Amino acid sequence: MSFFVDSVIMFTSQVLFFGFGWLFFMRQLFKDYEVRQYVVQVVFSVTFAFSCTMFELLIFEILGVLSSTSRYFHWKLNLYVILLVLIFVVPFYIGYFVVSNIRLLQRQKLLFSCVVWFTFMYFFWKLGDPFPILSPKHGILSIEQLISRVGVIGVTLMALLSGFGAVNCPYTYMSYFLRNVTESDILALERRLLQTIDMIISKKKRIGATRRMMYLRGEDQNKQTGFWGMIKSVTSYPPGSENLSLIQQEVDALEELSRQLFLETVDLHATKERIEYSKTFQGKYFNFLGYFFSIYCVWKICMATINIVFDRVGKTDPVTRGIEITVNYLGIQFDVKFWSQHISFILVGIIIVTSIRGLLITLTKFFYAISSSKSSNVIVLVLAQIMGMYFVSSVLLMRMSMPLEYRTIVTEVLGELQFSFYHRWFDVIFLVSALSSILFLYLAHKQAPEKNMTI
Amino acid sequence: MASLDRVKVLVLGDSGVGKSSLVHLLCQNQVLGNPSWTVGCSVDVRVHDYKEGTPDEKTYYIELWDIGGSVGSSSSVKSTRAVFYHSVNGIILVHDLTNKKSSQNLTRWSLEVLNKDSSPTRVIVTNGDYDREQFADNQIPLLVIGTKFDQIPENKRNEVLTRTAFLAEDFNAEEINLDCTNPRYLAAGSSNAVKLSKFFDKMPGFSDRKRFGAGNFKNLHYD
C-alpha cells in the first residue's frame, strides 16, 4: 500500500518537473524561434524531469521520507531511464537532426542517423579505456560500465564549468577590474565607426558608377565582332576594371574595420553600464561579494593542488567535520543526529539548487550565443545531453558531501565505482580550468586598454 | 565624394530572416552565395532612377543599411545600434514567412528606431505592444518584406499570406513576399518591382524637408 502511495508521489513530482522543463524551454530557450519539431521539446523536458527526480530522491534519503524499499526501487528505475535517455535517445536524435540539415543525405535519414549513433557508441565505449574506473568483476553489459563513462564526461564538464566560474565570478563582480571609460571615449569611437561606414558608402558608390559606365560602354564594345575584335577585346580591357578590384579590396578591409569598431563600441557601452551599476547599492553589495568569492576561489585552487600533490581524498564530509569541531573545540553539546540530518539537508539542498540554476543560466547564455534558426534543434539536444550528464555526475560527487549514513544508498544504487578516482579527476580538471581561465582573462584584460589607446 | 542628397534606408529584422541576402539582391541583382552573420552594420548601395521616364528623372544612390542583431539584445548592443538610426529616410522591415515570431518582433524593431527619433519633449510610454497611434504620426515610409516564400508548405500558404497582409496594414505599409535566392521575384515589370520602385520614389521627397534627428542630435554625417 505504501509503495503505491510513494509511487504516486514520485510520479506527481516527475510531472511537475516535466512541466517546469517544458515552460523553461518555451519561455527562455526558444523564445525567438518557432518550435516545429515537438519531439525536441519533449526530449529536453524528459531529461530535465528525470535529472531533477534524482536530486529529489537524494533529499528524500536525507529526510527519511517514503519507505526505504520504494526509495531504492525508484532510484534504480530512475537511473535506468536516465541512462536510456542519455545514451540511446538523445544521441540518436542529435544524429537525426544533424543529418536532416545536410541536403545530400536527405533520402536515407534513418540509416545515416543510425550510423552516427553507432559511431557515438564506439567512441563512448573507448572512453573507458584510459581511466581506471572499473573493478574487473563487472561484466561487459553491466550498468556500471555505462554509468562510469557517463560519470567521466559529466565530471569533466562540471570541473571545467566550476573552474571557469570560480575565476570569472570575482572578475565580474569586483569593480577593481573595471576599466575607466568616459563619455567622450564612446563618442569618439562612435564617430570613427560612422566615418568608416561613410567611407564604405562612398567607395561603393564609385564602384556602382564605374560599373554603370562600363555597362554602357560595354554595349558599344560588344559590337566589335569578328576575329580581330575578339583579340582586341582580350588585350585592351577597360581601365575601369583594374580600379574596381582595387576599390573592392579597400571596401573589404574597411568592412572588417567597421565590424571591429562596432564590437569595441559595444564593449565600451557595456563597461560604462557596469561602472554605473557598481555605484548603486546593489553594485556595492556585489563588489563586496566579489572579494569574498576571490578568497574562496584561491582557497579552492590551493585545496585542489594539495589534494593532487599529497594524493589524498577527503575522508569526512563538511557536515560531520563541522559538527566535530563545534562539539570538540567549542564544547557545545547538541543532538548530533538530529542536527546532522538537518544541516546536511540544507547544505545538499543549496548545492542542488545553485547548480541547477547555474547550469540553466549558462546553457541559456550559450544557446543565445551560438544558435541560429537552422541549428537550434541540434544545439538544444546537445544542451540536454550535457545537462543530463552534469546532473548524474553531481549526484556522484555529492556523495562526498554527505554523512556516512546517507552515502550508502548512492553506493548501492550506482554500484561499486571508484569514487575516489572521480574526485581526483575533478580536482585535476578544476585546477587546469581555473588556471587557464586566469591566464585567458589576464590576456583579455591586458589587450583591451591597448586597443582603446590607439584611437 | 558623396552626392548632395543622401538617401538612407534601414533594413531591420530578426537574426536569420535573410536581410543580407535581400540587400545583396537589391543592390547587385545577384543572389548572395555565402550568407554569414552580420556583425554591426553592413551597407550597400542601390542605383535608383527616380521618376523614371518623366522629365524629372534623376538618378539617386540609395544606401541600404543592413543592421544585424536581435530585438532581445543586451542594452549595450542596443545603445551601439542607436548610432545608425540618425537621419533615416525609410525603413524596410524584413520577416521570415516560415517563422511567426520574426513577424511579431517587427513591431519592437520599428519602435526601437522610431523612439530614437522622437523629439525629447514627447515621452513615449509603451510596453512594446503595438499601438496604432504611434504609427499614425510616423512620417518615415515603411515597407514590409517577407522572405523564404518558397519554403511555405502549399496548404499553409493562404493562412500565412492573410496574416502578413494584416501585418502590413498595421504598419500602413506595402508588402512584398519573395525568395531571396530567386531574382525572378524582382524581375522588371513584376508587381513586386513596381511596389519597390514606388517605395523608393517616396524617398527623395524627404531631402527637401528637414531630415529627422538632424537638428536634435549630433550630426555625424559628412555631407
Contacts between the chains, C-beta under 8 A, distances in Angstrom:
chain1	res1	chain2	res2	distance
A	31	B	72	7.4
A	31	B	101	7.8
A	32	B	14	6.7
A	32	B	15	7.7
A	32	B	70	6.3
A	32	B	72	6.6
A	32	B	101	5.9
A	32	B	105	7.6
A	33	B	99	7.1
A	33	B	101	6.6
A	34	B	98	7.8
A	34	B	99	5.0
A	34	B	100	5.7
A	34	B	101	5.7
A	190	B	80	7.7
A	190	B	83	4.8
A	190	B	220	7.3
A	191	B	220	5.7
A	193	B	40	7.8
A	193	B	83	6.7
A	194	B	83	6.3
A	194	B	220	4.6
A	194	B	221	7.2
A	195	B	220	7.8
A	195	B	222	7.5
A	197	B	41	6.4
A	197	B	43	5.8
A	197	B	65	7.9
A	198	B	2	7.2
A	198	B	221	6.7
A	198	B	222	6.0
A	200	B	43	5.6
A	201	B	2	7.3
A	201	B	43	5.5
A	201	B	45	6.3
A	201	B	63	5.5
A	202	B	1	5.3
A	202	B	2	5.6
A	204	B	43	7.1
A	204	B	44	6.4
A	204	B	45	4.4
A	205	B	2	7.5
A	205	B	3	7.5
A	205	B	45	5.4
A	205	B	61	5.1
A	208	B	45	5.4
A	208	B	47	5.5
A	208	B	61	6.8
A	212	B	47	6.6
A	255	B	42	6.8
A	258	B	40	6.1
A	258	B	41	7.1
A	259	B	39	4.5
A	259	B	40	5.3
A	261	B	40	7.7
A	262	B	39	6.3
A	262	B	40	3.0
A	262	B	41	6.9
A	262	B	80	6.5
A	263	B	39	6.8
A	263	B	40	7.2
A	265	B	80	4.6
A	265	B	83	7.8
A	266	B	76	5.3
A	266	B	77	5.3
A	266	B	80	4.7
A	267	B	76	7.7
A	269	B	75	7.7
A	269	B	76	3.7
A	269	B	77	7.8
A	269	B	79	4.8
A	269	B	80	5.6
A	270	B	74	7.1
A	270	B	76	3.8
A	273	B	75	6.6
A	273	B	76	6.0
A	372	B	15	7.2
A	372	B	16	5.4
A	372	B	37	7.8
A	373	B	15	7.9
A	373	B	16	4.4
A	373	B	96	7.5
A	373	B	99	6.7
A	374	B	16	7.8
